[in-house]
Amino acid sequence: MKTVKILLSTINDVKNFVNAVGKYDFDVDLVSGRYAVDAKSIMGIFSLDLSKPIELHAHTDDADAFLADIKPFIID
């Protein structure tokens, strides 16, 4: 499993992020506080507090291409 922090600031960020994540067949979760949602669900993402960074869990061992696709949303 690969874990990174992401920030989705705008509605377009959420739309572009879901489109990028949807291309992959492994599970991706977003965790904010005690809530966890499917990263492929726009409605799930909008239920989170998007004003703060969100933890992303990609359930795969080969995440290089995936991380390259979501690079604009990753923060340190």
Gaussian input, Z-matrix of N, CA and C with variables (Angstrom, degrees):
# hf/3-21g

backbone

0 1
 N
 C     1     B1
 C     2     B2     1     A1
 N     3     B3     2     A2     1     D1
 C     4     B4     3     A3     2     D2
 C     5     B5     4     A4     3     D3
 N     6     B6     5     A5     4     D4
 C     7     B7     6     A6     5     D5
 C     8     B8     7     A7     6     D6
 N     9     B9     8     A8     7     D7
 C    10    B10     9     A9     8     D8
 C    11    B11    10    A10     9     D9
 N    12    B12    11    A11    10    D10
 C    13    B13    12    A12    11    D11
 C    14    B14    13    A13    12    D12
 N    15    B15    14    A14    13    D13
 C    16    B16    15    A15    14    D14
 C    17    B17    16    A16    15    D15
 N    18    B18    17    A17    16    D16
 C    19    B19    18    A18    17    D17
 C    20    B20    19    A19    18    D18
 N    21    B21    20    A20    19    D19
 C    22    B22    21    A21    20    D20
 C    23    B23    22    A22    21    D21
 N    24    B24    23    A23    22    D22
 C    25    B25    24    A24    23    D23
 C    26    B26    25    A25    24    D24
 N    27    B27    26    A26    25    D25
 C    28    B28    27    A27    26    D26
 C    29    B29    28    A28    27    D27
 N    30    B30    29    A29    28    D28
 C    31    B31    30    A30    29    D29
 C    32    B32    31    A31    30    D30
 N    33    B33    32    A32    31    D31
 C    34    B34    33    A33    32    D32
 C    35    B35    34    A34    33    D33
 N    36    B36    35    A35    34    D34
 C    37    B37    36    A36    35    D35
 C    38    B38    37    A37    36    D36
 N    39    B39    38    A38    37    D37
 C    40    B40    39    A39    38    D38
 C    41    B41    40    A40    39    D39
 N    42    B42    41    A41    40    D40
 C    43    B43    42    A42    41    D41
 C    44    B44    43    A43    42    D42
 N    45    B45    44    A44    43    D43
 C    46    B46    45    A45    44    D44
 C    47    B47    46    A46    45    D45
 N    48    B48    47    A47    46    D46
 C    49    B49    48    A48    47    D47
 C    50    B50    49    A49    48    D48
 N    51    B51    50    A50    49    D49
 C    52    B52    51    A51    50    D50
 C    53    B53    52    A52    51    D51
 N    54    B54    53    A53    52    D52
 C    55    B55    54    A54    53    D53
 C    56    B56    55    A55    54    D54
 N    57    B57    56    A56    55    D55
 C    58    B58    57    A57    56    D56
 C    59    B59    58    A58    57    D57
 N    60    B60    59    A59    58    D58
 C    61    B61    60    A60    59    D59
 C    62    B62    61    A61    60    D60
 N    63    B63    62    A62    61    D61
 C    64    B64    63    A63    62    D62
 C    65    B65    64    A64    63    D63
 N    66    B66    65    A65    64    D64
 C    67    B67    66    A66    65    D65
 C    68    B68    67    A67    66    D66
 N    69    B69    68    A68    67    D67
 C    70    B70    69    A69    68    D68
 C    71    B71    70    A70    69    D69
 N    72    B72    71    A71    70    D70
 C    73    B73    72    A72    71    D71
 C    74    B74    73    A73    72    D72
 N    75    B75    74    A74    73    D73
 C    76    B76    75    A75    74    D74
 C    77    B77    76    A76    75    D75
 N    78    B78    77    A77    76    D76
 C    79    B79    78    A78    77    D77
 C    80    B80    79    A79    78    D78
 N    81    B81    80    A80    79    D79
 C    82    B82    81    A81    80    D80
 C    83    B83    82    A82    81    D81
 N    84    B84    83    A83    82    D82
 C    85    B85    84    A84    83    D83
 C    86    B86    85    A85    84    D84
 N    87    B87    86    A86    85    D85
 C    88    B88    87    A87    86    D86
 C    89    B89    88    A88    87    D87
 N    90    B90    89    A89    88    D88
 C    91    B91    90    A90    89    D89
 C    92    B92    91    A91    90    D90
 N    93    B93    92    A92    91    D91
 C    94    B94    93    A93    92    D92
 C    95    B95    94    A94    93    D93
 N    96    B96    95    A95    94    D94
 C    97    B97    96    A96    95    D95
 C    98    B98    97    A97    96    D96
 N    99    B99    98    A98    97    D97
 C   100   B100    99    A99    98    D98
 C   101   B101   100   A100    99    D99
 N   102   B102   101   A101   100   D100
 C   103   B103   102   A102   101   D101
 C   104   B104   103   A103   102   D102
 N   105   B105   104   A104   103   D103
 C   106   B106   105   A105   104   D104
 C   107   B107   106   A106   105   D105
 N   108   B108   107   A107   106   D106
 C   109   B109   108   A108   107   D107
 C   110   B110   109   A109   108   D108
 N   111   B111   110   A110   109   D109
 C   112   B112   111   A111   110   D110
 C   113   B113   112   A112   111   D111
 N   114   B114   113   A113   112   D112
 C   115   B115   114   A114   113   D113
 C   116   B116   115   A115   114   D114
 N   117   B117   116   A116   115   D115
 C   118   B118   117   A117   116   D116
 C   119   B119   118   A118   117   D117
 N   120   B120   119   A119   118   D118
 C   121   B121   120   A120   119   D119
 C   122   B122   121   A121   120   D120
 N   123   B123   122   A122   121   D121
 C   124   B124   123   A123   122   D122
 C   125   B125   124   A124   123   D123
 N   126   B126   125   A125   124   D124
 C   127   B127   126   A126   125   D125
 C   128   B128   127   A127   126   D126
 N   129   B129   128   A128   127   D127
 C   130   B130   129   A129   128   D128
 C   131   B131   130   A130   129   D129
 N   132   B132   131   A131   130   D130
 C   133   B133   132   A132   131   D131
 C   134   B134   133   A133   132   D132
 N   135   B135   134   A134   133   D133
 C   136   B136   135   A135   134   D134
 C   137   B137   136   A136   135   D135
 N   138   B138   137   A137   136   D136
 C   139   B139   138   A138   137   D137
 C   140   B140   139   A139   138   D138
 N   141   B141   140   A140   139   D139
 C   142   B142   141   A141   140   D140
 C   143   B143   142   A142   141   D141
 N   144   B144   143   A143   142   D142
 C   145   B145   144   A144   143   D143
 C   146   B146   145   A145   144   D144
 N   147   B147   146   A146   145   D145
 C   148   B148   147   A147   146   D146
 C   149   B149   148   A148   147   D147
 N   150   B150   149   A149   148   D148
 C   151   B151   150   A150   149   D149
 C   152   B152   151   A151   150   D150
 N   153   B153   152   A152   151   D151
 C   154   B154   153   A153   152   D152
 C   155   B155   154   A154   153   D153
 N   156   B156   155   A155   154   D154
 C   157   B157   156   A156   155   D155
 C   158   B158   157   A157   156   D156
 N   159   B159   158   A158   157   D157
 C   160   B160   159   A159   158   D158
 C   161   B161   160   A160   159   D159
 N   162   B162   161   A161   160   D160
 C   163   B163   162   A162   161   D161
 C   164   B164   163   A163   162   D162
 N   165   B165   164   A164   163   D163
 C   166   B166   165   A165   164   D164
 C   167   B167   166   A166   165   D165
 N   168   B168   167   A167   166   D166
 C   169   B169   168   A168   167   D167
 C   170   B170   169   A169   168   D168
 N   171   B171   170   A170   169   D169
 C   172   B172   171   A171   170   D170
 C   173   B173   172   A172   171   D171
 N   174   B174   173   A173   172   D172
 C   175   B175   174   A174   173   D173
 C   176   B176   175   A175   174   D174
 N   177   B177   176   A176   175   D175
 C   178   B178   177   A177   176   D176
 C   179   B179   178   A178   177   D177
 N   180   B180   179   A179   178   D178
 C   181   B181   180   A180   179   D179
 C   182   B182   181   A181   180   D180
 N   183   B183   182   A182   181   D181
 C   184   B184   183   A183   182   D182
 C   185   B185   184   A184   183   D183
 N   186   B186   185   A185   184   D184
 C   187   B187   186   A186   185   D185
 C   188   B188   187   A187   186   D186
 N   189   B189   188   A188   187   D187
 C   190   B190   189   A189   188   D188
 C   191   B191   190   A190   189   D189
 N   192   B192   191   A191   190   D190
 C   193   B193   192   A192   191   D191
 C   194   B194   193   A193   192   D192
 N   195   B195   194   A194   193   D193
 C   196   B196   195   A195   194   D194
 C   197   B197   196   A196   195   D195
 N   198   B198   197   A197   196   D196
 C   199   B199   198   A198   197   D197
 C   200   B200   199   A199   198   D198
 N   201   B201   200   A200   199   D199
 C   202   B202   201   A201   200   D200
 C   203   B203   202   A202   201   D201
 N   204   B204   203   A203   202   D202
 C   205   B205   204   A204   203   D203
 C   206   B206   205   A205   204   D204
 N   207   B207   206   A206   205   D205
 C   208   B208   207   A207   206   D206
 C   209   B209   208   A208   207   D207
 N   210   B210   209   A209   208   D208
 C   211   B211   210   A210   209   D209
 C   212   B212   211   A211   210   D210
 N   213   B213   212   A212   211   D211
 C   214   B214   213   A213   212   D212
 C   215   B215   214   A214   213   D213
 N   216   B216   215   A215   214   D214
 C   217   B217   216   A216   215   D215
 C   218   B218   217   A217   216   D216
 N   219   B219   218   A218   217   D217
 C   220   B220   219   A219   218   D218
 C   221   B221   220   A220   219   D219
 N   222   B222   221   A221   220   D220
 C   223   B223   222   A222   221   D221
 C   224   B224   223   A223   222   D222
 N   225   B225   224   A224   223   D223
 C   226   B226   225   A225   224   D224
 C   227   B227   226   A226   225   D225

   B1=1.4516
   B2=1.5225
   B3=1.3138
   B4=1.4598
   B5=1.5215
   B6=1.3331
   B7=1.4629
   B8=1.5190
   B9=1.3414
   B10=1.4651
   B11=1.5262
   B12=1.3215
   B13=1.4653
   B14=1.5234
   B15=1.3400
   B16=1.4581
   B17=1.5251
   B18=1.3335
   B19=1.4526
   B20=1.5244
   B21=1.3223
   B22=1.4619
   B23=1.5243
   B24=1.3409
   B25=1.4655
   B26=1.5198
   B27=1.3377
   B28=1.4664
   B29=1.5245
   B30=1.3154
   B31=1.4641
   B32=1.5204
   B33=1.3339
   B34=1.4690
   B35=1.5231
   B36=1.3385
   B37=1.4670
   B38=1.5225
   B39=1.3316
   B40=1.4646
   B41=1.5173
   B42=1.3313
   B43=1.4703
   B44=1.5278
   B45=1.3204
   B46=1.4654
   B47=1.5211
   B48=1.3295
   B49=1.4592
   B50=1.5233
   B51=1.3445
   B52=1.4761
   B53=1.5280
   B54=1.3309
   B55=1.4683
   B56=1.5241
   B57=1.3316
   B58=1.4633
   B59=1.5301
   B60=1.3254
   B61=1.4711
   B62=1.5266
   B63=1.3312
   B64=1.4596
   B65=1.5173
   B66=1.3264
   B67=1.4713
   B68=1.5224
   B69=1.3273
   B70=1.4627
   B71=1.5244
   B72=1.3483
   B73=1.4582
   B74=1.5298
   B75=1.3231
   B76=1.4668
   B77=1.5339
   B78=1.3288
   B79=1.4629
   B80=1.5197
   B81=1.3301
   B82=1.4607
   B83=1.5268
   B84=1.3241
   B85=1.4652
   B86=1.5185
   B87=1.3289
   B88=1.4547
   B89=1.5245
   B90=1.3224
   B91=1.4590
   B92=1.5212
   B93=1.3285
   B94=1.4663
   B95=1.5251
   B96=1.3274
   B97=1.4660
   B98=1.5135
   B99=1.3328
   B100=1.4726
   B101=1.5188
   B102=1.3317
   B103=1.4648
   B104=1.5225
   B105=1.3230
   B106=1.4621
   B107=1.5225
   B108=1.3448
   B109=1.4641
   B110=1.5221
   B111=1.3137
   B112=1.4573
   B113=1.5299
   B114=1.3357
   B115=1.4632
   B116=1.5236
   B117=1.3283
   B118=1.4689
   B119=1.5245
   B120=1.3348
   B121=1.4582
   B122=1.5298
   B123=1.3263
   B124=1.4716
   B125=1.5267
   B126=1.3215
   B127=1.4646
   B128=1.5360
   B129=1.3098
   B130=1.4579
   B131=1.5163
   B132=1.3266
   B133=1.4678
   B134=1.5266
   B135=1.3326
   B136=1.4558
   B137=1.5335
   B138=1.3329
   B139=1.4641
   B140=1.5239
   B141=1.3372
   B142=1.4629
   B143=1.5222
   B144=1.3186
   B145=1.4636
   B146=1.5261
   B147=1.3311
   B148=1.4665
   B149=1.5251
   B150=1.3287
   B151=1.4665
   B152=1.5325
   B153=1.3363
   B154=1.4595
   B155=1.5301
   B156=1.3416
   B157=1.4703
   B158=1.5269
   B159=1.3224
   B160=1.4612
   B161=1.5230
   B162=1.3119
   B163=1.4600
   B164=1.5263
   B165=1.3169
   B166=1.4624
   B167=1.5226
   B168=1.3341
   B169=1.4701
   B170=1.5264
   B171=1.3279
   B172=1.4642
   B173=1.5268
   B174=1.3224
   B175=1.4613
   B176=1.5275
   B177=1.3352
   B178=1.4590
   B179=1.5220
   B180=1.3267
   B181=1.4623
   B182=1.5191
   B183=1.3311
   B184=1.4625
   B185=1.5302
   B186=1.3325
   B187=1.4669
   B188=1.5253
   B189=1.3292
   B190=1.4704
   B191=1.5207
   B192=1.3300
   B193=1.4714
   B194=1.5230
   B195=1.3240
   B196=1.4597
   B197=1.5290
   B198=1.3229
   B199=1.4603
   B200=1.5309
   B201=1.3088
   B202=1.4774
   B203=1.5254
   B204=1.3425
   B205=1.4642
   B206=1.5256
   B207=1.3311
   B208=1.4657
   B209=1.5271
   B210=1.3174
   B211=1.4726
   B212=1.5283
   B213=1.3533
   B214=1.4736
   B215=1.5299
   B216=1.3163
   B217=1.4589
   B218=1.5247
   B219=1.3389
   B220=1.4603
   B221=1.5282
   B222=1.3394
   B223=1.4646
   B224=1.5119
   B225=1.3223
   B226=1.4773
   B227=1.5002
   A1=108.69
   A2=116.10
   A3=123.35
   A4=108.44
   A5=118.01
   A6=122.39
   A7=109.88
   A8=116.34
   A9=122.62
   A10=108.35
   A11=116.80
   A12=122.09
   A13=107.89
   A14=115.61
   A15=120.41
   A16=109.56
   A17=115.75
   A18=121.88
   A19=108.04
   A20=116.07
   A21=123.05
   A22=107.07
   A23=116.64
   A24=121.13
   A25=114.16
   A26=117.20
   A27=120.10
   A28=110.70
   A29=115.39
   A30=120.91
   A31=110.20
   A32=116.88
   A33=120.14
   A34=111.47
   A35=117.24
   A36=119.97
   A37=110.22
   A38=117.04
   A39=121.08
   A40=110.12
   A41=117.09
   A42=121.09
   A43=110.87
   A44=117.17
   A45=120.85
   A46=111.65
   A47=116.67
   A48=120.96
   A49=111.23
   A50=116.93
   A51=120.89
   A52=110.10
   A53=117.97
   A54=120.74
   A55=110.60
   A56=117.95
   A57=121.54
   A58=111.04
   A59=116.87
   A60=120.93
   A61=110.95
   A62=117.07
   A63=121.83
   A64=114.53
   A65=117.39
   A66=121.19
   A67=112.94
   A68=117.07
   A69=120.78
   A70=110.14
   A71=115.41
   A72=119.22
   A73=114.02
   A74=117.97
   A75=119.41
   A76=110.15
   A77=115.71
   A78=120.85
   A79=110.62
   A80=114.84
   A81=121.79
   A82=106.99
   A83=115.98
   A84=121.56
   A85=109.94
   A86=115.21
   A87=121.66
   A88=107.53
   A89=116.38
   A90=121.62
   A91=108.79
   A92=114.91
   A93=121.93
   A94=107.20
   A95=115.77
   A96=119.84
   A97=110.36
   A98=116.52
   A99=119.04
   A100=112.36
   A101=117.57
   A102=121.55
   A103=110.93
   A104=115.55
   A105=121.85
   A106=107.76
   A107=116.21
   A108=120.61
   A109=109.55
   A110=115.25
   A111=122.52
   A112=108.44
   A113=117.27
   A114=121.63
   A115=112.56
   A116=117.69
   A117=120.97
   A118=111.27
   A119=117.61
   A120=122.92
   A121=110.54
   A122=115.95
   A123=119.93
   A124=110.26
   A125=117.10
   A126=120.29
   A127=110.98
   A128=116.78
   A129=120.16
   A130=111.93
   A131=116.28
   A132=120.56
   A133=110.34
   A134=117.80
   A135=119.87
   A136=112.46
   A137=117.81
   A138=119.64
   A139=111.59
   A140=117.18
   A141=121.41
   A142=110.85
   A143=116.27
   A144=122.55
   A145=107.66
   A146=116.77
   A147=121.15
   A148=113.02
   A149=117.80
   A150=119.88
   A151=111.44
   A152=116.89
   A153=121.91
   A154=109.30
   A155=116.62
   A156=119.17
   A157=111.18
   A158=115.92
   A159=123.25
   A160=108.10
   A161=116.09
   A162=120.99
   A163=109.48
   A164=116.43
   A165=122.09
   A166=108.84
   A167=116.55
   A168=122.53
   A169=107.79
   A170=116.73
   A171=122.02
   A172=107.50
   A173=116.80
   A174=122.23
   A175=110.31
   A176=114.20
   A177=121.66
   A178=108.75
   A179=116.55
   A180=120.72
   A181=111.70
   A182=116.73
   A183=121.63
   A184=108.92
   A185=115.71
   A186=120.37
   A187=113.65
   A188=118.40
   A189=120.02
   A190=113.04
   A191=117.90
   A192=120.78
   A193=110.34
   A194=116.88
   A195=121.66
   A196=110.79
   A197=116.85
   A198=120.60
   A199=111.47
   A200=116.87
   A201=119.97
   A202=110.32
   A203=117.37
   A204=120.83
   A205=113.35
   A206=116.92
   A207=119.45
   A208=111.99
   A209=117.75
   A210=122.48
   A211=114.01
   A212=120.38
   A213=118.80
   A214=114.19
   A215=117.56
   A216=121.15
   A217=113.40
   A218=117.47
   A219=122.11
   A220=110.17
   A221=114.99
   A222=120.70
   A223=108.55
   A224=116.24
   A225=120.32
   A226=110.58
   D1=139.23
   D2=179.10
   D3=-112.12
   D4=134.62
   D5=-179.34
   D6=-124.82
   D7=130.67
   D8=175.29
   D9=-140.45
   D10=165.40
   D11=174.60
   D12=-102.88
   D13=137.24
   D14=178.70
   D15=-127.53
   D16=163.03
   D17=175.32
   D18=-135.03
   D19=124.74
   D20=178.48
   D21=-114.25
   D22=101.62
   D23=-171.05
   D24=-88.50
   D25=-30.58
   D26=-173.86
   D27=-127.91
   D28=168.22
   D29=176.00
   D30=-61.18
   D31=-39.89
   D32=178.06
   D33=-64.71
   D34=-36.03
   D35=175.60
   D36=-59.16
   D37=-45.42
   D38=-179.74
   D39=-62.31
   D40=-45.40
   D41=-179.10
   D42=-62.28
   D43=-46.71
   D44=-179.91
   D45=-66.27
   D46=-37.41
   D47=178.31
   D48=-63.93
   D49=-47.01
   D50=-179.59
   D51=-63.30
   D52=-38.80
   D53=177.48
   D54=-62.86
   D55=-41.16
   D56=-179.93
   D57=-67.82
   D58=-44.77
   D59=-177.86
   D60=-68.24
   D61=-34.72
   D62=-177.59
   D63=-63.12
   D64=-17.31
   D65=179.88
   D66=-74.28
   D67=-13.03
   D68=-174.00
   D69=-107.54
   D70=144.30
   D71=-173.66
   D72=-92.96
   D73=-0.17
   D74=176.60
   D75=-92.11
   D76=163.45
   D77=-178.77
   D78=-76.22
   D79=140.03
   D80=175.54
   D81=-132.99
   D82=124.94
   D83=-179.61
   D84=-114.75
   D85=149.03
   D86=171.68
   D87=-113.77
   D88=132.15
   D89=-177.58
   D90=-121.83
   D91=125.13
   D92=177.12
   D93=-133.70
   D94=108.46
   D95=-175.55
   D96=64.22
   D97=-122.54
   D98=-179.97
   D99=-98.06
   D100=5.83
   D101=-179.12
   D102=-101.77
   D103=138.88
   D104=175.09
   D105=-131.01
   D106=132.31
   D107=179.92
   D108=-132.40
   D109=161.02
   D110=175.38
   D111=-71.41
   D112=125.15
   D113=-177.93
   D114=-69.00
   D115=-10.14
   D116=178.94
   D117=-92.30
   D118=2.95
   D119=-176.80
   D120=-108.71
   D121=111.16
   D122=178.25
   D123=-60.02
   D124=-44.81
   D125=-179.30
   D126=-62.98
   D127=-38.85
   D128=177.59
   D129=-63.11
   D130=-43.14
   D131=-179.90
   D132=-63.47
   D133=-41.42
   D134=-179.16
   D135=-70.05
   D136=-11.86
   D137=175.84
   D138=-82.14
   D139=-8.87
   D140=179.77
   D141=-91.33
   D142=164.57
   D143=174.52
   D144=-80.78
   D145=102.44
   D146=-175.61
   D147=-84.60
   D148=1.20
   D149=178.99
   D150=-79.60
   D151=-12.10
   D152=-179.05
   D153=-119.49
   D154=159.69
   D155=174.07
   D156=-60.78
   D157=148.68
   D158=-178.34
   D159=-119.14
   D160=140.87
   D161=178.15
   D162=-85.08
   D163=130.89
   D164=179.59
   D165=-110.21
   D166=132.21
   D167=176.49
   D168=-117.97
   D169=111.87
   D170=176.01
   D171=-98.51
   D172=119.84
   D173=-175.92
   D174=-88.82
   D175=70.62
   D176=178.77
   D177=-155.55
   D178=156.94
   D179=175.79
   D180=-95.56
   D181=-17.73
   D182=-177.79
   D183=-114.55
   D184=81.65
   D185=-171.93
   D186=-105.99
   D187=10.21
   D188=-174.28
   D189=-60.33
   D190=-49.92
   D191=-179.74
   D192=-65.62
   D193=-39.78
   D194=178.77
   D195=-61.15
   D196=-48.18
   D197=-179.49
   D198=-64.26
   D199=-33.39
   D200=176.24
   D201=-65.89
   D202=-38.82
   D203=179.08
   D204=-67.05
   D205=-33.93
   D206=-177.45
   D207=-100.73
   D208=10.71
   D209=-178.10
   D210=-50.85
   D211=-39.16
   D212=-179.33
   D213=-63.12
   D214=-17.61
   D215=-177.01
   D216=-100.61
   D217=-11.09
   D218=-176.58
   D219=-79.61
   D220=134.78
   D221=174.81
   D222=-121.69
   D223=163.60
   D224=179.19
   D225=-103.69

